[in-house]
Amino acid sequence: DSHLGTVSFLPNNNNDGTELLWNVTFRTQQRHALWQAVTEQSIDQACNSLVSYLVEPIKYTQTMKLRRRRKGANTNIPLTEIFVDFVWKQGGGLPLPLPPLALDSKGYDRLLIPPFLREQILSVQEDSLVYTVRNPSFFVGYPVHSHLGRIHFVDDDPNNDDSTVTVIWEVSVRPYYNCEAYVKAFTRGIVQTVGWNFKKHIEVDDNDQLVE
């Protein structure tokens, strides 16, 4: 019928980290062993979640070569503009039952239905863009604390229409505790699929390869 908890953060013996000390005292009218086990499990899960939130993010990078000679023969339109239109506004060729729902006038803030995952472009330059996932969770099928993506378009030879553009897609992600394997596989699969679809969307021919 009572519960008192204290949480302390202390430097470890090597002074290169922090130790968390979580003390709980409680009284129950019955089933003491049950509530002891529930309390210990809840604290363990909370500590593991905190650690997964504080660790360095997992980095994933995919590199792809695109030919500058595109469908429509118009190389003056920035690739970021084409990327936003095809991937962000049209869905990038993913098998979604509905197109992304725009949440702002530019279409930079979008909702994927399903799984009701919200993504937002934070900045757009002529040769790069940055985006994030706004509502990651188990509910939307993406159990991470944070996801930040950067896409760069590097023209390998601006004076040659037959040259290539290097696309560098970088992802920084912090998975929930015990979800690292799933998150890595899921993120890699989505980035590869969207990358291939974007390549096929704009290229005259598609003999180049993805490089990780």
N, C-alpha and C positions, 0 to 999 in steps of 0.2 A: 504493500500500500504506500510505498515511498521509493523514490529513485533520486540519487544524487551522483552527478558525474563531474570529474575535472579532467581537463586535457592540458598537458604541459608540453612545450617544445624546448628541448635542451640540446646544446652542442655535444657532439659525440666526443669520444676520447681523443680522436685524431684531429679534431677541429676542422674536418673537411665535409661535415654534413650535420644533420639534425636528427635527434631521436625524439620520437613521440611517445609520451607516457599518458595512458588513458586509464584512469581509475574510476570505477563505478561501485557504489554501494546501494543496495536496495533491500527492501523487506517485502515478502509476499505472504498472503494469508494461507496459500496452499500451492502445491505443485512447484516447490522451490527449484528442484532439479531441472524442470522444463524451462522455467524462465531464466535460469542460469545459462543453459545451453543457448537459448534464443538471444540473450544479451551478448554472449561471447561471439556467436556467429555474426550478429549485426555489427559489432565493433570490428571484427576481422574484415568483413566486407567493406565497411567504411574506410578502414586504413588502406586496404588494397586499392580502392577507387582513388583515394588521395594520392597514393604513389603513382598510379598510372596517369593521373592528371599532371603531376609535377615533372615526370621524366622528360628527357629530350624527345621531340617528335621523331617519328619514322619518316625518312626521306625517300621518295620514289621519283625517278626521272626517266622519261621516255623521249627519245630523239627520233625525228622522222624527216625524211627528205621529200620535198615537193618540187615538181618542175614549175618554173616560172610561167611557161606557156600554158595558159588555163583555158577551160571551156569558156567560150564567149570572146576569147582573145583580148580581154581587157585586163592588163596588168597594172592599171593605174588605181584600181580600187584597193585600199589597204586590206591585207589579209585579216586583220582584226575585225574589220567591218563584215567581211564574208563569214568569219567564224561566229560572230555574234548573231548574225541572221540565221545561218544554217543550224548551228549547234544550240545556241541559247534560246532562240525564238521558235525554231522548228523541231527541236528535240534531237538533232544530230543523228537521225536514223535509228535511234533506240526503239525497241518494240513496245512503245507506250500506247495504251488505248486512247489517250487524249493528248493533244498538243500541250506544251507547257503553258500554264496560266500566268500571264503577266500581272505583276502586282504594282507596277509603276508605269509611268507614261513611256519611258524608254525601253521597257522590257528587260532591264538589267536585273530586276528582282523578280524571280520566277518561282512557281510551285509546280513540282512534278506530281501528277495524279494518275494512278498511285505511284509512289507510296506516301504522298504528301510531304516530300522532301523539299525544303526551301533553300534555294541557292541565290547568291547575289554577286554581281560584278561590282568590285570596289573601285576599280580604275581602269581606264582604257587609254592607251597611247597608240601611236601609229604602228608600232612594231611589237606591242606587248599588251597584256591585260592580266589583272589579278582578280580572283574571285574567292568566295568562301561559302561554306555550308552554314546556314543560320540556325537550323534546328536539329542537329544530329541527336539520335537517341535510338533505343531498341524499337520504339514505336514506328519509326520510319525505316527500319531495317538497316540503319547505319550507326552502329554503336561506337561512336568516337566522341572525345571531348572537343576536338577542333579539327577542322580541315581547311587548309589554305593552299590555293593553287595559283601558279604563275605560268603563263604561256608566252614564249618569246618567238618572234619570227626574225631570223637572221638571213639577209640576202647574201648568198655566197659570191655573186658577181653582179652588181646592179646594172652594169653596162651591157650585159649579155642576156637577151631574151630566152636563150636556150639553157641558161644556167639553172641552179637549184636554190631553193630556200630551205634552210634548216629550221625545223620547228622543235623547240625544246619545251616540254611540258613537265613542270616540276610540282610535286605535291608534298606537303608537309602535314602529317596527320598524327594524332595522339589517340590510339584506340582505348576503349574501356578495358578494364582488367580481364584477362583471359580471353580477349577477343582479337588478339593481334593477327593470328593466322587468317581468320575470316576477313578482317578488314583489309589486309594486304592483298589477298586474292581478289576480293570484290573490287577494290580500288584499281588494281592492275587491269582487271578485265574490262571495266568501264572505260578507262583511259585508252586502252588499246582499241576497243571497239569504236569509240567516238573518233579516235585518230584515223583509223582506216576509213571510216565513213566520210570524214572530212576530206581526206585525200582523194577518194573516188568522186566526191562531189565537185571538185574544182579542176582536176587534172585532165589533160588530153589523153595521156596514157599513164599507167600505174605500175611500172615495173620496179620501182624502188622498194626498199624494205624498211621496216621499223627497226630501230636499234635501241637497245636498253643500255 
